[in-house]
Amino acid sequence: MKLTSLILATALALASFAAAAQGTAVVVDNAWARATVKGQMATGAFMTLTAKEGVKLVGGASPVAGVTQVHEMKMDDGIMKMAEVKGGLDLPAGKAGALKPGGYHIMLMDLKQPLMKDSSVPLTLIFKDAKGVESKLELKLPVAATAPGVMAAPAAMDHSMHNMPGNQPAAKQ
């Protein structure tokens, strides 16, 4: 009898969780986290989020980071500034919201280990709906040096080569 009650309680809890998760369904596309080097204490995670119903992305968590926040990077009077998005990032219903380098992104800080290229990192996104109900979405992001599907610039386009000997323009006589 006790086993039947436990199974029923577990089934009801799972059904409630599934209903809550479906109520604030968010589709994630092109998710990735930037690889780091030894000693680097922070990096970004990027993706496109499309919410079924309007929600706010209010935070996140990852076992590889001591702090996970929603951030925005922007230019202000010619100075690049980055800060946490207080109150969360609005995701209007049906509209894709891009979290990308140079804009909104997830900041993973106080890293506990380097994030190695071609590995993956767990990330939990936290959302709140219009009624203040919180939901979470568990992800596993690939770690890469650049966005998946984006090729690195060819060597001929690499601006670091401008300062190499032999690559200086000839002096006019």
C-alpha positions in Angstrom: 0.0 0.0 0.0 2.8 2.4 0.9 4.6 1.6 -2.4 1.5 2.4 -4.4 1.1 5.8 -2.6 4.8 6.6 -3.2 4.4 5.7 -6.9 1.3 7.8 -7.3 2.9 10.8 -5.5 6.0 10.5 -7.7 3.8 10.4 -10.9 1.8 13.4 -9.8 5.0 15.4 -9.0 6.5 14.5 -12.4 3.3 15.4 -14.2 3.2 18.8 -12.4 6.8 19.4 -13.3 6.2 18.5 -16.9 3.2 20.8 -17.1 5.1 23.7 -15.6 8.0 23.1 -18.0 5.6 23.0 -21.0 3.8 26.2 -19.9 7.0 28.2 -20.4 8.6 26.2 -23.2 11.7 27.8 -24.6 13.5 26.5 -27.7 17.2 26.8 -27.7 19.2 26.9 -30.9 23.0 27.2 -31.7 24.0 27.0 -28.1 27.7 27.0 -27.2 30.2 28.2 -24.6 33.6 29.8 -25.4 36.7 27.8 -24.6 39.1 29.2 -22.1 42.8 28.9 -21.3 44.5 28.0 -18.0 44.0 30.8 -15.5 41.1 32.4 -17.3 38.3 32.9 -14.7 35.3 33.8 -16.9 33.8 33.1 -20.3 30.5 33.5 -22.1 27.7 31.1 -23.3 25.7 32.0 -26.3 22.5 30.8 -28.0 19.2 31.8 -29.6 16.2 31.5 -27.3 12.6 31.5 -28.6 9.9 31.4 -25.9 6.4 29.9 -26.6 4.9 32.4 -24.2 6.6 35.6 -23.0 9.1 35.0 -20.2 12.2 36.5 -18.7 15.6 34.9 -18.6 16.5 35.7 -15.0 19.6 33.7 -14.4 21.5 30.4 -14.6 23.7 27.9 -12.9 26.5 25.6 -13.9 28.7 23.3 -11.8 31.8 24.7 -13.6 31.2 28.3 -12.5 30.8 29.9 -9.1 28.6 32.6 -10.6 26.3 32.5 -13.6 24.6 35.7 -14.7 22.7 37.2 -17.7 24.9 40.0 -19.0 24.9 42.7 -21.7 27.9 44.1 -23.5 27.4 47.5 -25.1 29.2 50.6 -26.3 28.6 53.7 -24.2 30.4 56.9 -25.3 33.0 54.9 -27.1 33.7 52.7 -24.1 32.8 49.0 -24.1 30.8 48.2 -20.9 29.5 44.9 -19.6 27.1 44.4 -16.7 24.5 42.0 -15.3 21.0 42.5 -16.7 19.1 43.4 -13.5 15.5 42.0 -13.4 16.1 39.6 -16.3 16.1 39.6 -20.1 12.6 39.8 -21.7 11.9 37.1 -24.3 8.7 38.1 -26.1 6.4 35.2 -27.2 7.5 33.7 -30.6 10.4 36.1 -31.1 14.0 34.8 -31.3 16.3 36.4 -28.8 20.0 36.2 -29.7 22.6 35.8 -26.9 25.8 36.5 -28.8 29.3 37.9 -28.4 29.1 41.6 -28.2 25.5 41.7 -26.9 23.4 39.8 -24.4 25.0 36.5 -23.2 25.3 34.2 -20.2 28.4 35.0 -18.2 30.2 32.1 -16.4 32.5 33.5 -13.7 34.7 32.2 -11.1 35.4 29.2 -13.2 36.5 26.1 -11.4 38.4 24.7 -14.3 39.3 25.6 -17.9 36.6 24.9 -20.5 38.4 22.8 -23.1 37.5 23.0 -26.8 35.5 20.0 -28.0 34.2 19.3 -24.5 30.8 20.2 -23.1 29.5 22.1 -20.1 26.2 21.7 -18.2 24.1 24.9 -17.9 20.7 25.5 -16.3 18.8 28.5 -17.5 16.2 30.0 -15.1 13.1 31.8 -16.4 10.1 33.6 -14.8 6.8 34.0 -16.5 4.4 37.0 -16.2 2.9 35.5 -12.9 6.4 35.2 -11.4 6.5 31.4 -11.7 10.0 30.1 -12.1 11.0 27.3 -14.5 14.4 25.8 -15.4 15.9 24.4 -18.5 18.8 22.0 -18.4 21.3 22.2 -21.3 24.6 20.7 -22.2 26.6 23.2 -24.3 29.4 22.3 -26.6 32.6 24.2 -25.9 34.3 25.9 -28.9 36.7 28.7 -29.7 34.2 30.2 -32.2 30.5 29.8 -32.8 29.6 26.5 -34.3 29.4 26.7 -38.1 31.5 29.9 -38.2 34.8 29.4 -39.9 37.9 31.2 -38.6 39.2 34.0 -40.9 41.7 32.7 -43.5 45.4 33.6 -42.7 45.3 36.1 -45.5 42.6 38.0 -43.6 44.4 37.7 -40.2 45.2 41.3 -39.2 47.9 40.1 -36.8 50.1 39.4 -39.8 50.3 43.2 -40.6 53.2 43.6 -38.1 55.3 40.7 -39.2 58.6 41.4 -40.9 58.3 41.4 -44.7 54.6 42.4 -44.5 55.3 46.1 -44.3 54.5 48.3 -47.3 57.6 49.3 -49.3 58.8 52.8 -48.5 58.2 55.3 -51.2 61.4 56.6 -52.8 
